[in-house]
Amino acid sequence: MTIKNSLFFLLLGTAMLWSSCETDFQLEGDWKDIPVVYAFLSVQDTAYYIRVERAFLEPGGNAPEIAQIPDSIYYDVNSVTVKIERLSNGETAELERVDGRDEGYPRDEGDFVNEPNYLYKLKRSQLTLGDGSDFRVIIEREGEEAATATSVMVSEVEVANLPISGFFNFGDFAKTTRLGFRPSGEEGRVFDIQMIVKYRETDPDNPSSFLEKQVEWDVAKNIIRDESVSAQSITFDNEAFYQFLASEIEPLETGNRKFDGIFIQVTGAGVEIEDYLRIANANIGITSAQSVPVYSNVENGVGIVTSRYQAISDELTLGSQARDSLYNSVITADLRFVP
């Protein structure tokens, strides 16, 4: 797998990408086999993973208890077939069921059982989906109509508006900084911009050495594609950078920290995420409906099948004034960063 892939596997078990809203599925009612499908595929991946579960609960059942029973949420390995079809030529490949733990993707503890963590896997060498490729996910169960979802692979995204010098000049709190992105294709519809700050701090068990650390700042989330421009950008107050560090890094009583570098990461996702956000946003506020409608692009099932692309910049650093502010400003002085 490639850049920050683990981020998206955390999302495979949730109802939505980049949103605090929840998608609630009606589980209780007459018995019905309902596939729940999540996939965020990428042209950058060496393998595609799809989560397929089932959602049903007989009337009067105890949902929290049932959710902790693997047989209640997972299909038997012989009762379901998961496939990906490349629509340009009809080529289809079948995925293999694997345990995400063995793939390096354990499932977080929560309402649903986290062991095992079954996913369906297909190596990219078995079916290559390139930039702009249309594809279909197919879930087959005996005696049931197949659940299907179509999407298109998001093309390359470029990080834009980076300082030519390689130095961020955050030191002047009265000014702002601009960051942006440039999609190469039409498929990317929703974008996040993150700043990854890497540093070292004194090892409390061995004061002569340093531990490598990093924090990730969500500079901007859920940016909807603007069709009128080839590159989009956002600005933030320089002071916000130091406020973020102060909120995420605990002060040190002893020892020191050393700043190492900054990476800018842009993540783009497909139209399905845009559709979800538009539906959710239309139902927020005093004139909204009481609940957010369930968004799904899975026919004969529920869930989201989409794609994404992640771009990350080369390592950047801080200019002299910005470093001085890191070391000495009232906001971050107690973090004990030193030259």
PEJO-V493482 format. One record per pair of residues at least 12 apart in sequence whose ideal C-beta (glycine too) atoms are under 10 Angstrom apart, sorted by sequence separation. I is the first residue (numbers start at 1). J is the second residue. If there is no record, write none. Layout:
BEGIN
i = [I | I]
j = [J | J]
END
This chain:
BEGIN
i = [38 | 39 | 55 | 82 | 83 | 105 | 107 | 136 | 137 | 138 | 181 | 199 | 200 | 201 | 220 | 245 | 280 | 325 | 326 | 327 | 37 | 38 | 39 | 81 | 82 | 101 | 136 | 137 | 180 | 199 | 200 | 220 | 279 | 280 | 326 | 37 | 38 | 81 | 82 | 100 | 101 | 102 | 103 | 105 | 135 | 136 | 137 | 163 | 179 | 198 | 199 | 200 | 220 | 245 | 279 | 323 | 36 | 37 | 38 | 57 | 82 | 100 | 101 | 102 | 135 | 136 | 163 | 179 | 198 | 199 | 219 | 220 | 279 | 280 | 324 | 36 | 37 | 56 | 81 | 99 | 100 | 101 | 103 | 134 | 135 | 161 | 162 | 163 | 179 | 197 | 198 | 199 | 219 | 220 | 276 | 279 | 323 | 35 | 36 | 55 | 56 | 80 | 99 | 100 | 101 | 102 | 120 | 134 | 135 | 161 | 162 | 197 | 198 | 219 | 276 | 278 | 35 | 36 | 54 | 55 | 98 | 99 | 100 | 101 | 103 | 133 | 134 | 135 | 160 | 161 | 162 | 177 | 196 | 197 | 276 | 277 | 34 | 35 | 36 | 53 | 54 | 77 | 78 | 97 | 98 | 99 | 100 | 120 | 133 | 134 | 160 | 161 | 196 | 197 | 217 | 276 | 34 | 35 | 36 | 53 | 54 | 77 | 98 | 99 | 132 | 133 | 159 | 160 | 161 | 195 | 196 | 197 | 275 | 276 | 15 | 17 | 33 | 34 | 53 | 54 | 76 | 97 | 98 | 100 | 131 | 132 | 159 | 160 | 161 | 195 | 196 | 219 | 241 | 275 | 276 | 16 | 32 | 33 | 34 | 52 | 53 | 75 | 97 | 98 | 129 | 131 | 132 | 133 | 158 | 159 | 160 | 194 | 195 | 219 | 273 | 275 | 15 | 17 | 32 | 33 | 51 | 52 | 74 | 96 | 97 | 98 | 129 | 130 | 131 | 132 | 158 | 159 | 160 | 194 | 195 | 217 | 272 | 14 | 32 | 95 | 96 | 97 | 129 | 131 | 157 | 158 | 193 | 194 | 195 | 217 | 272 | 12 | 13 | 31 | 32 | 54 | 95 | 96 | 130 | 131 | 157 | 158 | 193 | 194 | 195 | 219 | 272 | 12 | 30 | 31 | 54 | 94 | 95 | 96 | 156 | 157 | 158 | 192 | 193 | 194 | 217 | 218 | 271 | 272 | 11 | 12 | 28 | 29 | 31 | 95 | 96 | 156 | 157 | 168 | 192 | 193 | 194 | 217 | 270 | 12 | 27 | 28 | 29 | 30 | 31 | 52 | 94 | 95 | 155 | 156 | 157 | 192 | 193 | 216 | 217 | 276 | 9 | 11 | 26 | 27 | 28 | 29 | 30 | 52 | 93 | 154 | 155 | 156 | 191 | 192 | 215 | 275 | 8 | 25 | 27 | 28 | 29 | 52 | 93 | 96 | 154 | 155 | 157 | 191 | 192 | 193 | 215 | 217 | 276 | 8 | 9 | 25 | 26 | 27 | 28 | 51 | 95 | 154 | 155 | 157 | 190 | 191 | 192 | 217 | 272 | 273 | 275 | 8 | 28 | 50 | 94 | 95 | 153 | 154 | 155 | 156 | 161 | 190 | 191 | 215 | 216 | 272 | 274 | 7 | 8 | 28 | 50 | 93 | 94 | 152 | 154 | 155 | 190 | 191 | 215 | 272 | 273 | 8 | 27 | 50 | 93 | 152 | 153 | 154 | 157 | 159 | 189 | 190 | 191 | 215 | 232 | 270 | 272 | 273 | 5 | 28 | 91 | 92 | 93 | 152 | 154 | 189 | 190 | 269 | 270 | 271 | 272 | 273 | 27 | 48 | 84 | 91 | 151 | 154 | 189 | 213 | 270 | 271 | 5 | 8 | 12 | 14 | 36 | 82 | 83 | 91 | 188 | 269 | 270 | 12 | 13 | 74 | 82 | 84 | 187 | 189 | 269 | 270 | 3 | 5 | 12 | 27 | 73 | 74 | 81 | 82 | 83 | 181 | 186 | 193 | 268 | 269 | 270 | 2 | 4 | 5 | 9 | 11 | 13 | 27 | 35 | 72 | 73 | 80 | 82 | 179 | 180 | 193 | 268 | 269 | 1 | 2 | 3 | 5 | 8 | 72 | 77 | 86 | 88 | 179 | 186 | 191 | 193 | 195 | 267 | 268 | 269 | 2 | 3 | 5 | 9 | 33 | 70 | 71 | 74 | 84 | 85 | 86 | 87 | 88 | 95 | 177 | 181 | 183 | 267 | 268 | 1 | 2 | 39 | 41 | 52 | 67 | 68 | 69 | 70 | 74 | 75 | 84 | 86 | 92 | 95 | 180 | 191 | 193 | 223 | 225 | 266 | 267 | 268 | 1 | 2 | 5 | 67 | 68 | 69 | 70 | 74 | 83 | 86 | 88 | 92 | 94 | 181 | 197 | 211 | 213 | 266 | 267 | 1 | 35 | 37 | 39 | 48 | 50 | 52 | 67 | 68 | 70 | 73 | 84 | 88 | 210 | 217 | 219 | 223 | 265 | 266 | 267 | 1 | 33 | 49 | 66 | 67 | 68 | 70 | 87 | 88 | 90 | 92 | 94 | 184 | 195 | 199 | 210 | 211 | 214 | 219 | 220 | 221 | 225 | 265 | 266 | 33 | 35 | 48 | 64 | 66 | 70 | 86 | 87 | 88 | 182 | 183 | 197 | 207 | 210 | 213 | 214 | 216 | 219 | 222 | 264 | 265 | 266 | 1 | 47 | 63 | 64 | 70 | 86 | 87 | 182 | 183 | 197 | 201 | 204 | 207 | 210 | 212 | 214 | 264 | 265 | 47 | 49 | 51 | 85 | 86 | 87 | 180 | 182 | 183 | 195 | 201 | 204 | 207 | 214 | 216 | 224 | 225 | 263 | 264 | 85 | 86 | 181 | 182 | 199 | 202 | 204 | 210 | 224 | 263 | 264 | 47 | 49 | 84 | 85 | 180 | 181 | 182 | 197 | 201 | 204 | 222 | 262 | 263 | 264 | 84 | 85 | 132 | 180 | 181 | 197 | 202 | 203 | 222 | 263 | 264 | 83 | 84 | 85 | 131 | 132 | 134 | 179 | 180 | 181 | 202 | 224 | 261 | 262 | 263 | 49 | 83 | 84 | 131 | 132 | 133 | 179 | 180 | 201 | 202 | 224 | 261 | 262 | 82 | 83 | 132 | 178 | 179 | 180 | 201 | 202 | 222 | 260 | 261 | 262 | 47 | 49 | 51 | 82 | 83 | 131 | 178 | 179 | 200 | 201 | 202 | 261 | 262 | 81 | 82 | 83 | 177 | 178 | 179 | 200 | 201 | 224 | 260 | 261 | 81 | 82 | 176 | 177 | 178 | 199 | 200 | 222 | 259 | 53 | 80 | 81 | 176 | 177 | 199 | 200 | 222 | 259 | 80 | 81 | 175 | 176 | 177 | 199 | 200 | 79 | 80 | 81 | 176 | 177 | 198 | 199 | 79 | 80 | 175 | 176 | 197 | 198 | 199 | 79 | 83 | 85 | 87 | 174 | 175 | 176 | 177 | 197 | 198 | 199 | 259 | 75 | 78 | 79 | 80 | 87 | 173 | 174 | 175 | 176 | 177 | 197 | 198 | 259 | 53 | 76 | 79 | 81 | 82 | 83 | 85 | 87 | 173 | 174 | 196 | 197 | 198 | 51 | 52 | 75 | 170 | 172 | 173 | 196 | 197 | 51 | 52 | 80 | 86 | 170 | 171 | 172 | 173 | 195 | 196 | 259 | 51 | 52 | 170 | 173 | 195 | 196 | 259 | 50 | 51 | 169 | 170 | 173 | 194 | 195 | 196 | 257 | 49 | 50 | 160 | 161 | 168 | 170 | 171 | 194 | 195 | 257 | 48 | 49 | 50 | 160 | 161 | 170 | 171 | 193 | 194 | 47 | 48 | 49 | 50 | 160 | 161 | 170 | 193 | 194 | 48 | 49 | 158 | 160 | 161 | 168 | 192 | 193 | 194 | 47 | 48 | 161 | 192 | 193 | 47 | 48 | 191 | 192 | 257 | 47 | 48 | 191 | 192 | 259 | 45 | 46 | 47 | 190 | 191 | 192 | 241 | 45 | 46 | 47 | 48 | 188 | 190 | 191 | 257 | 258 | 259 | 45 | 46 | 47 | 48 | 188 | 189 | 190 | 256 | 257 | 258 | 259 | 39 | 44 | 188 | 189 | 190 | 242 | 256 | 257 | 258 | 259 | 38 | 39 | 41 | 43 | 48 | 187 | 188 | 189 | 190 | 241 | 245 | 251 | 253 | 255 | 256 | 257 | 258 | 42 | 187 | 188 | 189 | 190 | 191 | 251 | 252 | 254 | 256 | 37 | 41 | 181 | 183 | 185 | 187 | 188 | 189 | 190 | 238 | 242 | 246 | 249 | 251 | 252 | 253 | 255 | 256 | 45 | 180 | 182 | 184 | 187 | 189 | 190 | 238 | 241 | 242 | 246 | 247 | 250 | 251 | 252 | 43 | 52 | 54 | 179 | 181 | 183 | 186 | 188 | 189 | 190 | 241 | 246 | 249 | 250 | 251 | 252 | 43 | 180 | 181 | 188 | 189 | 190 | 239 | 245 | 246 | 249 | 13 | 42 | 43 | 48 | 50 | 52 | 54 | 179 | 181 | 190 | 238 | 242 | 244 | 245 | 246 | 248 | 249 | 12 | 41 | 43 | 189 | 190 | 242 | 243 | 244 | 246 | 249 | 43 | 48 | 50 | 52 | 242 | 243 | 246 | 43 | 239 | 241 | 242 | 245 | 9 | 241 | 13 | 41 | 170 | 239 | 245 | 12 | 242 | 9 | 13 | 14 | 41 | 168 | 9 | 10 | 12 | 13 | 52 | 166 | 167 | 9 | 14 | 39 | 41 | 166 | 168 | 8 | 9 | 10 | 13 | 6 | 9 | 10 | 13 | 39 | 5 | 6 | 13 | 38 | 50 | 5 | 6 | 37 | 13 | 1 | 37 | 162 | 1 | 36 | 161 | 1 | 13 | 35 | 159 | 160 | 12 | 35 | 159 | 13 | 35 | 159 | 160 | 12 | 159 | 9 | 33 | 158 | 35 | 44 | 157 | 9 | 33 | 34 | 37 | 39 | 41 | 43 | 44 | 157 | 33 | 35 | 36 | 37 | 38 | 40 | 41 | 42 | 43 | 157 | 32 | 35 | 37 | 39 | 41 | 42 | 43 | 44 | 156 | 34 | 35 | 41 | 43 | 154 | 155 | 33 | 35 | 40 | 154 | 154 | 154 | 190 | 192 | 194 | 196 | 153 | 154 | 189 | 191 | 196 | 198 | 152 | 190 | 191 | 192 | 194 | 195 | 151 | 152 | 154 | 187 | 188 | 196 | 151 | 152 | 187 | 188 | 151 | 187 | 188 | 195 | 197 | 150 | 187 | 149 | 185 | 184 | 183 | 199 | 183 | 182 | 181 | 179 | 201 | 202 | 201 | 199 | 201 | 199 | 177 | 151 | 149 | 150 | 166 | 171 | 172 | 149 | 150 | 166 | 168 | 170 | 171 | 148 | 149 | 150 | 166 | 167 | 168 | 169 | 170 | 171 | 172 | 148 | 149 | 166 | 167 | 168 | 169 | 171 | 172 | 147 | 148 | 149 | 157 | 160 | 162 | 165 | 166 | 167 | 168 | 169 | 170 | 171 | 147 | 148 | 149 | 154 | 155 | 157 | 159 | 162 | 165 | 167 | 169 | 170 | 171 | 173 | 146 | 147 | 148 | 151 | 153 | 154 | 156 | 157 | 158 | 159 | 160 | 163 | 166 | 167 | 169 | 170 | 171 | 172 | 145 | 146 | 147 | 149 | 151 | 152 | 153 | 154 | 155 | 157 | 159 | 162 | 163 | 165 | 167 | 168 | 171 | 145 | 146 | 147 | 149 | 150 | 151 | 152 | 153 | 154 | 156 | 158 | 159 | 167 | 170 | 171 | 144 | 145 | 147 | 149 | 151 | 153 | 154 | 163 | 167 | 169 | 170 | 173 | 144 | 148 | 149 | 147 | 171 | 173 | 139 | 141 | 137 | 141 | 137 | 139 | 139 | 137 | 139 | 137 | 137 | 136 | 135 | 19 | 18 | 135 | 17 | 18 | 18 | 133 | 17 | 129 | 131 | 7 | 7 | 4 | 4 | 18 | 20 | 19 | 18 | 19 | 17 | 18 | 17 | 18 | 7 | 4 | 84 | 42 | 42 | 42 | 40 | 41 | 40 | 40 | 40 | 55 | 54 | 55 | 55 | 18 | 52 | 17 | 53 | 18 | 52 | 17 | 51 | 17 | 23 | 50 | 19 | 17 | 18 | 21 | 50 | 17 | 21 | 16 | 19 | 23 | 7 | 11 | 18 | 19 | 21 | 22 | 8 | 17 | 18 | 21 | 37 | 39 | 48 | 3 | 7 | 16 | 17 | 20 | 21 | 36 | 37 | 38 | 4 | 8 | 15 | 16 | 19 | 37 | 3 | 19 | 21 | 36 | 45 | 4 | 21 | 35 | 45 | 3 | 16 | 34 | 37 | 38 | 39 | 40 | 41 | 43 | 44 | 35 | 36 | 37 | 38 | 39 | 40 | 41 | 42 | 43 | 44 | 34 | 35 | 36 | 37 | 38 | 39 | 40 | 41 | 42 | 43 | 44 | 24 | 33 | 34 | 35 | 36 | 37 | 38 | 39 | 40 | 41 | 42 | 44 | 24 | 26 | 33 | 34 | 35 | 36 | 37 | 38 | 39 | 40 | 42 | 23 | 25 | 34 | 22 | 23 | 24 | 21 | 23 | 25 | 23 | 19 | 23 | 21 | 16 | 26 | 25 | 25 | 15 | 16 | 23 | 15 | 23 | 15 | 23 | 15 | 17 | 15 | 16 | 15 | 17 | 14 | 12 | 17 | 12 | 11 | 11 | 8 | 7 | 8 | 5 | 7 | 5 | 3 | 4 | 3 | 2 | 3 | 4 | 3 | 2]
j = [50 | 51 | 67 | 94 | 95 | 117 | 119 | 148 | 149 | 150 | 193 | 211 | 212 | 213 | 232 | 257 | 292 | 337 | 338 | 339 | 50 | 51 | 52 | 94 | 95 | 114 | 149 | 150 | 193 | 212 | 213 | 233 | 292 | 293 | 339 | 51 | 52 | 95 | 96 | 114 | 115 | 116 | 117 | 119 | 149 | 150 | 151 | 177 | 193 | 212 | 213 | 214 | 234 | 259 | 293 | 337 | 51 | 52 | 53 | 72 | 97 | 115 | 116 | 117 | 150 | 151 | 178 | 194 | 213 | 214 | 234 | 235 | 294 | 295 | 339 | 52 | 53 | 72 | 97 | 115 | 116 | 117 | 119 | 150 | 151 | 177 | 178 | 179 | 195 | 213 | 214 | 215 | 235 | 236 | 292 | 295 | 339 | 52 | 53 | 72 | 73 | 97 | 116 | 117 | 118 | 119 | 137 | 151 | 152 | 178 | 179 | 214 | 215 | 236 | 293 | 295 | 53 | 54 | 72 | 73 | 116 | 117 | 118 | 119 | 121 | 151 | 152 | 153 | 178 | 179 | 180 | 195 | 214 | 215 | 294 | 295 | 53 | 54 | 55 | 72 | 73 | 96 | 97 | 116 | 117 | 118 | 119 | 139 | 152 | 153 | 179 | 180 | 215 | 216 | 236 | 295 | 54 | 55 | 56 | 73 | 74 | 97 | 118 | 119 | 152 | 153 | 179 | 180 | 181 | 215 | 216 | 217 | 295 | 296 | 36 | 38 | 54 | 55 | 74 | 75 | 97 | 118 | 119 | 121 | 152 | 153 | 180 | 181 | 182 | 216 | 217 | 240 | 262 | 296 | 297 | 38 | 54 | 55 | 56 | 74 | 75 | 97 | 119 | 120 | 151 | 153 | 154 | 155 | 180 | 181 | 182 | 216 | 217 | 241 | 295 | 297 | 38 | 40 | 55 | 56 | 74 | 75 | 97 | 119 | 120 | 121 | 152 | 153 | 154 | 155 | 181 | 182 | 183 | 217 | 218 | 240 | 295 | 38 | 56 | 119 | 120 | 121 | 153 | 155 | 181 | 182 | 217 | 218 | 219 | 241 | 296 | 37 | 38 | 56 | 57 | 79 | 120 | 121 | 155 | 156 | 182 | 183 | 218 | 219 | 220 | 244 | 297 | 38 | 56 | 57 | 80 | 120 | 121 | 122 | 182 | 183 | 184 | 218 | 219 | 220 | 243 | 244 | 297 | 298 | 38 | 39 | 55 | 56 | 58 | 122 | 123 | 183 | 184 | 195 | 219 | 220 | 221 | 244 | 297 | 40 | 55 | 56 | 57 | 58 | 59 | 80 | 122 | 123 | 183 | 184 | 185 | 220 | 221 | 244 | 245 | 304 | 38 | 40 | 55 | 56 | 57 | 58 | 59 | 81 | 122 | 183 | 184 | 185 | 220 | 221 | 244 | 304 | 38 | 55 | 57 | 58 | 59 | 82 | 123 | 126 | 184 | 185 | 187 | 221 | 222 | 223 | 245 | 247 | 306 | 39 | 40 | 56 | 57 | 58 | 59 | 82 | 126 | 185 | 186 | 188 | 221 | 222 | 223 | 248 | 303 | 304 | 306 | 40 | 60 | 82 | 126 | 127 | 185 | 186 | 187 | 188 | 193 | 222 | 223 | 247 | 248 | 304 | 306 | 40 | 41 | 61 | 83 | 126 | 127 | 185 | 187 | 188 | 223 | 224 | 248 | 305 | 306 | 42 | 61 | 84 | 127 | 186 | 187 | 188 | 191 | 193 | 223 | 224 | 225 | 249 | 266 | 304 | 306 | 307 | 40 | 63 | 126 | 127 | 128 | 187 | 189 | 224 | 225 | 304 | 305 | 306 | 307 | 308 | 63 | 84 | 120 | 127 | 187 | 190 | 225 | 249 | 306 | 307 | 42 | 45 | 49 | 51 | 73 | 119 | 120 | 128 | 225 | 306 | 307 | 50 | 51 | 112 | 120 | 122 | 225 | 227 | 307 | 308 | 42 | 44 | 51 | 66 | 112 | 113 | 120 | 121 | 122 | 220 | 225 | 232 | 307 | 308 | 309 | 42 | 44 | 45 | 49 | 51 | 53 | 67 | 75 | 112 | 113 | 120 | 122 | 219 | 220 | 233 | 308 | 309 | 42 | 43 | 44 | 46 | 49 | 113 | 118 | 127 | 129 | 220 | 227 | 232 | 234 | 236 | 308 | 309 | 310 | 44 | 45 | 47 | 51 | 75 | 112 | 113 | 116 | 126 | 127 | 128 | 129 | 130 | 137 | 219 | 223 | 225 | 309 | 310 | 44 | 45 | 82 | 84 | 95 | 110 | 111 | 112 | 113 | 117 | 118 | 127 | 129 | 135 | 138 | 223 | 234 | 236 | 266 | 268 | 309 | 310 | 311 | 45 | 46 | 49 | 111 | 112 | 113 | 114 | 118 | 127 | 130 | 132 | 136 | 138 | 225 | 241 | 255 | 257 | 310 | 311 | 46 | 80 | 82 | 84 | 93 | 95 | 97 | 112 | 113 | 115 | 118 | 129 | 133 | 255 | 262 | 264 | 268 | 310 | 311 | 312 | 47 | 79 | 95 | 112 | 113 | 114 | 116 | 133 | 134 | 136 | 138 | 140 | 230 | 241 | 245 | 256 | 257 | 260 | 265 | 266 | 267 | 271 | 311 | 312 | 80 | 82 | 95 | 111 | 113 | 117 | 133 | 134 | 135 | 229 | 230 | 244 | 254 | 257 | 260 | 261 | 263 | 266 | 269 | 311 | 312 | 313 | 49 | 95 | 111 | 112 | 118 | 134 | 135 | 230 | 231 | 245 | 249 | 252 | 255 | 258 | 260 | 262 | 312 | 313 | 96 | 98 | 100 | 134 | 135 | 136 | 229 | 231 | 232 | 244 | 250 | 253 | 256 | 263 | 265 | 273 | 274 | 312 | 313 | 135 | 136 | 231 | 232 | 249 | 252 | 254 | 260 | 274 | 313 | 314 | 98 | 100 | 135 | 136 | 231 | 232 | 233 | 248 | 252 | 255 | 273 | 313 | 314 | 315 | 136 | 137 | 184 | 232 | 233 | 249 | 254 | 255 | 274 | 315 | 316 | 136 | 137 | 138 | 184 | 185 | 187 | 232 | 233 | 234 | 255 | 277 | 314 | 315 | 316 | 103 | 137 | 138 | 185 | 186 | 187 | 233 | 234 | 255 | 256 | 278 | 315 | 316 | 137 | 138 | 187 | 233 | 234 | 235 | 256 | 257 | 277 | 315 | 316 | 317 | 103 | 105 | 107 | 138 | 139 | 187 | 234 | 235 | 256 | 257 | 258 | 317 | 318 | 138 | 139 | 140 | 234 | 235 | 236 | 257 | 258 | 281 | 317 | 318 | 139 | 140 | 234 | 235 | 236 | 257 | 258 | 280 | 317 | 112 | 139 | 140 | 235 | 236 | 258 | 259 | 281 | 318 | 140 | 141 | 235 | 236 | 237 | 259 | 260 | 140 | 141 | 142 | 237 | 238 | 259 | 260 | 141 | 142 | 237 | 238 | 259 | 260 | 261 | 142 | 146 | 148 | 150 | 237 | 238 | 239 | 240 | 260 | 261 | 262 | 322 | 139 | 142 | 143 | 144 | 151 | 237 | 238 | 239 | 240 | 241 | 261 | 262 | 323 | 118 | 141 | 144 | 146 | 147 | 148 | 150 | 152 | 238 | 239 | 261 | 262 | 263 | 117 | 118 | 141 | 236 | 238 | 239 | 262 | 263 | 118 | 119 | 147 | 153 | 237 | 238 | 239 | 240 | 262 | 263 | 326 | 119 | 120 | 238 | 241 | 263 | 264 | 327 | 119 | 120 | 238 | 239 | 242 | 263 | 264 | 265 | 326 | 119 | 120 | 230 | 231 | 238 | 240 | 241 | 264 | 265 | 327 | 119 | 120 | 121 | 231 | 232 | 241 | 242 | 264 | 265 | 119 | 120 | 121 | 122 | 232 | 233 | 242 | 265 | 266 | 121 | 122 | 231 | 233 | 234 | 241 | 265 | 266 | 267 | 121 | 122 | 235 | 266 | 267 | 122 | 123 | 266 | 267 | 332 | 123 | 124 | 267 | 268 | 335 | 122 | 123 | 124 | 267 | 268 | 269 | 318 | 123 | 124 | 125 | 126 | 266 | 268 | 269 | 335 | 336 | 337 | 124 | 125 | 126 | 127 | 267 | 268 | 269 | 335 | 336 | 337 | 338 | 119 | 124 | 268 | 269 | 270 | 322 | 336 | 337 | 338 | 339 | 119 | 120 | 122 | 124 | 129 | 268 | 269 | 270 | 271 | 322 | 326 | 332 | 334 | 336 | 337 | 338 | 339 | 124 | 269 | 270 | 271 | 272 | 273 | 333 | 334 | 336 | 338 | 120 | 124 | 264 | 266 | 268 | 270 | 271 | 272 | 273 | 321 | 325 | 329 | 332 | 334 | 335 | 336 | 338 | 339 | 129 | 264 | 266 | 268 | 271 | 273 | 274 | 322 | 325 | 326 | 330 | 331 | 334 | 335 | 336 | 128 | 137 | 139 | 264 | 266 | 268 | 271 | 273 | 274 | 275 | 326 | 331 | 334 | 335 | 336 | 337 | 129 | 266 | 267 | 274 | 275 | 276 | 325 | 331 | 332 | 335 | 100 | 129 | 130 | 135 | 137 | 139 | 141 | 266 | 268 | 277 | 325 | 329 | 331 | 332 | 333 | 335 | 336 | 100 | 129 | 131 | 277 | 278 | 330 | 331 | 332 | 334 | 337 | 132 | 137 | 139 | 141 | 331 | 332 | 335 | 133 | 329 | 331 | 332 | 335 | 100 | 332 | 105 | 133 | 262 | 331 | 337 | 105 | 335 | 103 | 107 | 108 | 135 | 262 | 104 | 105 | 107 | 108 | 147 | 261 | 262 | 105 | 110 | 135 | 137 | 262 | 264 | 105 | 106 | 107 | 110 | 104 | 107 | 108 | 111 | 137 | 104 | 105 | 112 | 137 | 149 | 105 | 106 | 137 | 114 | 103 | 139 | 264 | 104 | 139 | 264 | 105 | 117 | 139 | 263 | 264 | 117 | 140 | 264 | 119 | 141 | 265 | 266 | 119 | 266 | 117 | 141 | 266 | 144 | 153 | 266 | 119 | 143 | 144 | 147 | 149 | 151 | 153 | 154 | 267 | 144 | 146 | 147 | 148 | 149 | 151 | 152 | 153 | 154 | 268 | 144 | 147 | 149 | 151 | 153 | 154 | 155 | 156 | 268 | 147 | 148 | 154 | 156 | 267 | 268 | 147 | 149 | 154 | 268 | 269 | 270 | 306 | 308 | 310 | 312 | 270 | 271 | 306 | 308 | 313 | 315 | 270 | 308 | 309 | 310 | 312 | 313 | 270 | 271 | 273 | 306 | 307 | 315 | 271 | 272 | 307 | 308 | 272 | 308 | 309 | 316 | 318 | 272 | 309 | 272 | 309 | 309 | 309 | 326 | 311 | 311 | 311 | 313 | 335 | 336 | 336 | 335 | 337 | 337 | 322 | 297 | 296 | 297 | 313 | 318 | 319 | 297 | 298 | 314 | 316 | 318 | 319 | 297 | 298 | 299 | 315 | 316 | 317 | 318 | 319 | 320 | 321 | 298 | 299 | 316 | 317 | 318 | 319 | 321 | 322 | 298 | 299 | 300 | 308 | 311 | 313 | 316 | 317 | 318 | 319 | 320 | 321 | 322 | 299 | 300 | 301 | 306 | 307 | 309 | 311 | 314 | 317 | 319 | 321 | 322 | 323 | 325 | 299 | 300 | 301 | 304 | 306 | 307 | 309 | 310 | 311 | 312 | 313 | 316 | 319 | 320 | 322 | 323 | 324 | 325 | 299 | 300 | 301 | 303 | 305 | 306 | 307 | 308 | 309 | 311 | 313 | 316 | 317 | 319 | 321 | 322 | 325 | 300 | 301 | 302 | 304 | 305 | 306 | 307 | 308 | 309 | 311 | 313 | 314 | 322 | 325 | 326 | 300 | 301 | 303 | 305 | 307 | 309 | 310 | 319 | 323 | 325 | 326 | 329 | 301 | 305 | 306 | 305 | 329 | 331 | 298 | 300 | 297 | 301 | 298 | 300 | 301 | 301 | 303 | 303 | 305 | 305 | 305 | 190 | 190 | 307 | 190 | 191 | 192 | 307 | 192 | 307 | 309 | 192 | 194 | 194 | 196 | 218 | 221 | 221 | 221 | 222 | 221 | 222 | 222 | 223 | 216 | 216 | 305 | 267 | 268 | 269 | 269 | 270 | 270 | 272 | 273 | 301 | 301 | 302 | 303 | 267 | 301 | 267 | 303 | 269 | 303 | 269 | 303 | 270 | 276 | 303 | 273 | 272 | 273 | 276 | 305 | 273 | 277 | 273 | 276 | 280 | 265 | 269 | 276 | 277 | 279 | 280 | 267 | 276 | 277 | 280 | 296 | 298 | 307 | 263 | 267 | 276 | 277 | 280 | 281 | 296 | 297 | 298 | 265 | 269 | 276 | 277 | 280 | 298 | 265 | 281 | 283 | 298 | 307 | 267 | 284 | 298 | 308 | 267 | 280 | 298 | 301 | 302 | 303 | 304 | 305 | 307 | 308 | 300 | 301 | 302 | 303 | 304 | 305 | 306 | 307 | 308 | 309 | 300 | 301 | 302 | 303 | 304 | 305 | 306 | 307 | 308 | 309 | 310 | 291 | 300 | 301 | 302 | 303 | 304 | 305 | 306 | 307 | 308 | 309 | 311 | 292 | 294 | 301 | 302 | 303 | 304 | 305 | 306 | 307 | 308 | 310 | 292 | 294 | 303 | 292 | 293 | 294 | 292 | 294 | 296 | 295 | 292 | 296 | 295 | 292 | 302 | 302 | 303 | 294 | 295 | 302 | 295 | 303 | 296 | 304 | 302 | 304 | 303 | 304 | 304 | 306 | 304 | 303 | 308 | 304 | 304 | 308 | 308 | 308 | 310 | 308 | 310 | 310 | 309 | 310 | 310 | 310 | 311 | 312 | 312 | 312]
END
